[in-house]
Every structure is written in structure tokens, then in C-alpha cells.
Amino acid sequence: MTKASKMMQVVAPSKLSGNVCVPASKSDAQRAILAAALAKGTSELIGIGPSDDEQAMLKAVEQLGARITVISATTIQVEGIQNDPVSSHLSVGESGLAARLLSAVSATFGSEIVLEGHGSLNTRPFHFYEEVLPQFGARVSTTNGCLPITVNGPLQGNAITVDGSLSSQYISGLLMALPLADGNSSLQVNHLASSPYVSMTMATLKAFGIVIEHTKMASFSIKGNQNYHATTYHVDGDWSAASYWLVAAALGHSISVSGLKMSSLQADKQLLDILMKAGCKIIHGENGLQVDGSNRVPFECDATDCPDLFPALVVLAASVKGVSTIKGALRLIHKESNRAAVLKQEFAKLGVLIELKEDEMLVHGTGEIAGGEVHANNDHRIAMCLAIAGTIANAEVTIHNSEAVSKSYPEFWKCFDSLMG
């Protein structure tokens, strides 16, 4: 069971049982909210969640002039921006995706817009747009390569080559903005990181009537002066949130996970392949996905395109005897925390050795996790993985800063407690 305070959760060794319906994908939802705001007319978005990041995007598009009508707890209507932005200052909270998408899209307007963030987002790099957007005619300035960022459009079409290795979110931002530019553009992207997320962006754009041609997610041909079209959009369930419950099921908890699309383009759906590499069986049951991890073994995988899976995978690796190797650790540096370093630091407190060797994370699993006091480091994914680790620890695990889950999954602890029976 758990004992909670405002800033802390105490997780005791326990067995979880029941069904979990995962929340909306905040990644899919934020793309859809912005696309709807750019469309003429009113769109209906079904499956919106309450996460901090989704709320940040909703607030930002309202500041741009979109009108939001709440229909139900999970459905909203978005009336697109009619004229010039209502406000010259946008607040994106701690949402890196909102900041990167909106920085590019704000440059499609003919007036100066300043984007401001909070918390750790203000330490994350934004020099990409300072270097790239001026090539499309925009004026851009950052604060020593970080937020706040000031952009002033409008954009003009151009043909350029960019480095996509830092984050796919920059490329997604360009793809959402350039169809609104005056003139056609072509974008050659080298070393694209997390290409499945760009595929998600392309699918959202298509749903809202934007046409972009591409060759292997490396060369994009973008007609300018396009219009977004209002539509009805169903938001995907979140495979990132599901990763904690699916790994919990692999550890022996009787959990089924519903609300997921097997046709989803989300990168984190790769978890199913990784679980099978680790000797687990995926069961498609009546109540959703289940995992039989009774024969699980150490594993090797490449999570470069799905870095949000690292926290859940560390718990999986710690639960078996042997060394598991996860590639893609360099993608973790500029998250809500330096997630690679934090995973190493916090799991060491629970008796789990993690080595970082350049782009690889080596988890030395013993099949045992000790109790202890740990800290989420203002990182929602760290808090959630520590909760799952606590269920199989040999003593209580006290998680400080447990409220960090609100960034992506505000209902996590409520859901966790419901599985206690």
C-alpha cells in the first residue's frame, strides 16, 4: 500500500491487480490542439487528458486567439485563431514539446511573440531555431541559447538542410509551420532522432488537411500557403504511460492495460518488442494487454528512438539477474532532469548498480531491489518508475517529490492505489 503526503509517497512491497485504462497521449494531444488552433472553423478533439503539458498547450493557443470549449472531461472544441495573436507573450509551462512546436509556429505570424517556460525547461537548449528560422526570413533571439525565445515572422519558403539529432521536436515544429509560409520549402534532415515522433506529426497534419511529401523521413517537400482544416480528431492512448503498467505486469502483477491502439505511431509502442526480447509473453486479453514475465531474462535493446522508455526498462532490468544493456542514453541528458544521471543516482539508493558508458546504459540486475528513500528530481517518469520498483522491493520505498507525475499523468497515484484492491 502507499502512504501519501503532498510531496511524498511511501510504497510498500505489494501485489497490484486490476485493469488500467491509460490516459491520453500528451504528445498526440498537443499536436492536435495546435493543429486545431491553426485551422479555420471548429474542431472537436476526443480523448484529451488533464496533464500539465496538455493544459500548457491549451493555455498557449488561447493566448494566440483560439477559443476552447469544454464538452466533457475528455472532449473539447477548438475554434481556430481568427486574426492576429491576442497576446505577444506565450507561457508553455514545462512542456518541451509545446515550446518547440510553438516557437516555429509563432514565426508564421507577422508580429513579435515571446515564449516563456518554467522550471527545468529554461535550461534546455533552443539555439536550433535561432540558427534555422532566420533562413526562412524570421527574426529570432534566445536567452543564451535557452528560453525565453523571441520570434518575429512571417516565414518565407526556402530549401535548407538541418541536423535532426538533438530532438525530433524541432523538426515537427518546422513541419507544422512551413505549410503556412509564403512559398514552397524543402527540408533535408540529417541524423533524425526519434523518427516515429515525426511520423506522428505527419499523421496529425494529414488529419487536418496539410499535405507534405517526404522520402524516408529525411527529405521533405512542403508546399506553402496551405490551410489547416477543422476536423474531428481522436487522441491516442499513451504508450509512455502504459510502459509502467506493462512492466509491472511483467514483474508478476495481475494487471491488464486498455485504451491503447496497436496501430499507434507512437515510438514507445516498441516496448512490446523489448518485452519479448526479455523473454516475456504479450497476451491480448479481453480487458486489454497483459504480460507474462515469469521467464524474463536480461536483455539488450536500442531505445534511441523511444528514450521515454528508459525509466520503465530500468525497473525491468533490475528485476532479473544479469546485465541488461540499453542504447540511447545520450538522448536522456536534456529531459526534465538529466535522466540518465538521475536513474543511476536514485537506483543506487535501492541497491541497483547502473553504469553509463557513452550512449549505453548497463543495468546490473540482481533480481532484488532494496527499500530506501529516493527523489523524483522533478521528473514525472522517474517518480512513476520508482513507484513500480517499490512494489517488488524488500522494504518500503519513500519517493520524495512524488507530485511530479502531474506533468503527464496526474491520475497516476490514484490509479496506483486502485490496483491495491
N, C-alpha and C positions, 0 to 999 in steps of 0.2 A: 504494500500500500504506500501511498505518498502522504507526507505531511507538508503543508504549504504555508508560506508567508508571502508577502508582496514581492520579495526579492529572492526567495529561496524555495526549492523543492527538495524534500528528502525521499529518496526512492529506496524501498526495502526489497530484498530478493523476493521475487513473486512470480506467479504464473498469470499471464494475460489470456483472456478468452473472449471471443465475440467477433462481430463484424465492424469494420471501419469503412465508412464512405468518405473518400478523400475529398479535400476542398478543391476549389478551382485552381487551375494553374495560374499563378500570378503573372508568369511570363506571357502566356497566351492572352490573359485578360488585359494586361497593359497595352499590348499591341492593338487589341481590338478596340479598347477605349480611345486610343489616339486616332486610329483609322476612322472610327465613327465621328469623332470630333472634327475631322478634316472633310467629312462628307457633307454634301448639301442634303437637307432633309433630316428625318429622324430614324435612327437605327435602334433596334432592340437587341440588347445583349443578355443572354440567358446563361446563368451559371457563374455570375460574378461573386467573388468572395469578399470577406471583411479584412483582408490582410492590410498591414500598414502601407505596403508598396502599392497595392491597388487603390487605396484611399488617396495616396500621394498623387497618383496619375489623374484620378478624378478631380482632385482639387486644382491641379495644374491646368487641365483642359478647360475647367470653369474659368480660371484666370485668363485664359486665351479667348473666352467668349462662348464656349459650348454651354448648353443647358442640360442638366441632369435631372431626370425624373425617376424616383424610386418606385417601382411597380410592386416588388416583393423583396424578401430577404436576399434573393439571388438573381433578380431580374431588374434591369434598369433600361430607360430610354435615354438616348443621347441625341439632342438636336445639335447639328453641326454648327461650327463657327460661321457667323453671317458676314461680319465685317472685319475691321482691324482688331487686333487683340485688345481686350478690355484693360489688361494690366501690362505694364512693361517689366514687371518682376514676377518670376515664377518660382515657387517653392516645390522642390521634389523630395523633401524629407531625406530618407537614407536610401532611396531607390536608385541604384546604379543604372538599371535599365531605363527608368523614366528620364534620368538626366541625359543619357546618351541619345535616346530617341528624340527627346525634345530639343536638345542642343541643335541637332541637324534640322529638324522641322521648323524651329523658330527662325532659322535663317531664310525660310521661304517668304516671310513677311517683310514688308518694306520699312520696318521701324526697328529701333533698338530694343532688344529683350535681354534681360539679365536673369540667369538661372542660378538659384542658390540651393545648397544642400545642407544637411545637418550631420553631426557625428562623424563617423569614420569615412563617410563619403567625401568629406572635404580634404582627405589625404590621398584620395585615389586619382590616378593620372587622367588628365583631359587635354593634354597637348596635341593629341591626334587631330582634333578639329581645328586647333589653332594653325596647324600646318596644312590641312586638307581643304577646309571650307573656303579659304581665300582663293583657291584655284577655281572655285565656282562663283567668284565675284563677291563673296560675303566678307565683311569685316568682323574679325574675331579677336578677343583678348581673354586670357585666363588670369588667374591669380597664381603666378609662379607655377604654371602648368596644372593647376587644380581649380576647383570651383571656389568662388563664383566665376561663371563664364558669361561674357557679353557677346552677343551676336547681332549682326545687322545685315539684312539681305536687301533686295531679293537675290535668289540664286540664278545663275546663268549656266546653261548646259556646257559641258566640257568633256574631254576624254582624258582620263588620268589613270595612273597605276598607284595602288596603295598597298601597304603592308597590313594584313589582317591577323597577324599573330598575337597582338595584345588582347583584343577582345572582339568577338563577332558582333557585339552590340553596336560598335561604331559602324560596321558595315550595314547592319539592319537600319540604323538611323539614316544613313545615306540613301538606302533603297526606299525608305518611306518619304524622304524629302525630294529626291531628284525628279520623280514624276511631276512635281509641281513647279519645277524650274522652267525658265523661259529658254526653250531649246533642248535639243536632244543631248544625252550623255552616254558615255561608255565608261565602264569601270572594270579595270583589270585588278583582281585581288590576289596577291601572293601570300602563301602561308596562312590560309584562313584557319582560324581556331574555331572549334565547335560549329562546324558547318551545319549540323542539324538545326541549330537555332536560326540560321539564315533561311533554311528551308521552311521553318515555321513562319518567319516574316513574309516569305514569298507566298505562302498559303493564305495568310491574312490579307495581303494586298490583293490577291486574286479574288477573294471573297468580297472585297469592297470595290471591285471593278478596275483595279490597276493592272496594267499589262507590262511585264518585264520579261525579256528573253535572256536566257543565260546558257552558258556552256560549262557543265560540270562545276557549278557554283564557283567559278573562277573568273569568267568573263561575262559581264552583264551589259545588255543593251537596253537603254531606258529612254523611251520617248518622253519629251517634255510636254508641258501644258495639258496634262491629263487631269481628270476629275475623279475624286473618290465618290462612290455611290452608296447611299444609305442601304442597309440590309438588316436581316435578322441573323444573328451570329450566336452559335452555341460554343461556350468556352470549354476547353478540355479539362478533365480532372488532372490533378497534379502528380506526375510520376516522381517528382522530387520529394514531395511529402510522403508518397506511398513507400519510398525506399526504406524508411524507418520501420514501418509496419511489416513490410515483406521480409526484411532482415530479421525482425523479431519473430516472425513465423518460422524462419529458417532455424532460429535458436531453440525452437520447440514450443513456442506459444501457439495456442489454438486460435489463430487469427485468420479471417478471410477479409480481403480488401476489394471493395467495389468502387464504382464511379470512374473506372479507367477505360480508355479506348485502346484496343490493341492496334488500331490503325493510326494512333497518335504519331506525330512527327517529333515529339519531344526527345531530346538526346538521352534523358535519364531512363527511357524505356530499355536502354541497353543493360540495365540491372538484371533483367531476366536472363540474358546470355551469361552474365558474370556469375549469377547464382548457379547456373547449370555447370559452368566451369569449376565451381567449388563443390560439385557433387550433389547439388540439391535438385529436387524434382519440382517442377511447376505444375500445379493442379488447377484446372479451370473448373471450379465448382459452381453450384447453383447460386451461391451467395457472393461470388467473386473469386479472385485469385487466392490460392493457398500455396504454401511452400512446405515441402518435406525436406528438412535438412538433417535428418538422422544420420546420413552418411557423408556429411560435409567434410571437406579437406582443404588444406591451404591452396591458394590459387594465385595465378598471375593474370593481370589484365591491364589494358590501356584505357584510362579514364580521361585522356586529354580532351576529348570532345564532350565529356559529361562530368566536369570537375565537382559538381554539386553532390555526386555520389560518394565522394571520399569519406565523409563522416560515417555514413552507414556502413560502408565497406570496411572501415577500420574496426567497427564492432564485430562484424562477421569474421574478420581475420583474427581478432583477439580470442575468439571463441573456439578456435581449433589449434591443435599442437602443430607447430611448424611455422615457417616463414612464408608470408604472402607478400607479393610484390605488385604494387600499383603504380603504373606510369602516368605522368601528367602532373606531378606535384608542383611544377613551376607555375601552373595555372591558378594556384591557391594563394599566391602572395597578396594580390590586391582584391581580396574579398572583404566581408565585414570585419574580418580580422586577417592577420597573416595565418590563414587557416592551417597550413602545413605545420608551422611552428607551434600553433596552439594545440593541435591534435597531439603532437609529440609531448608537449608540456603537460597537458591535462591527463592524458592516458598514462603517463609516467606516475602520476599520483595514485593511479589504480593498479600499479604493478605491471603495466604493459610497456615493453620497450618498442619504440618506433625509431627507425633510422631514416635520415634523409640523405640521399646520395644523388645530387644534381636533380634530375627530373623524376627520380624514383623514390617512392616511399616503401620501406620494408617494415612490415609489422611482424614482430616476433611473438606469435601466439603461443600460449601455454595451455589454453583451454580453461584458464581461470582468470577472473577479474576480482581484484581486491576492493573492499569498501574504502571510502575516504571522502575528503572534501575537494570539490572541483569548481571551476568557474567557467561560465559560458563566454566570457570575453566579448559581450555584446554581439554575439554571433548566434543567430537563431538555429543554424544547423548543428553547431556544437552542443547547444542545450538539448536538442532532440536526440542526438546520438548518445549523449551521456545518460539520458533517461533510459534508453533501451539497454545500454551497458549495465545500468544499475539493477535491472531485473534479474540478471544472471550473476551478479557479484556475490561474494561470500559474506558481505556485510552491507550496511546502509551506505548509499552514496548521496552526499549532500551537494546539490547543484545550486551555486550562487548565481545571481543574475538570470534566473530561470525565465523571467518575463520576456527575454529576448525573442522568444518564439513568436511574438506578435507580429514580427516583420513579415512572416509568410504564412503562419499557421496559428492564429490567435486561439483557436479551439483545441490546440494540441493537448494541454493538460486536462481539460475537461474530458476529451476523448480517452486519454490515457487512464484516467480514473474510472471511466465507464467500463473499461476492459478488466478492471479488478473484480467485477462481479459483486 
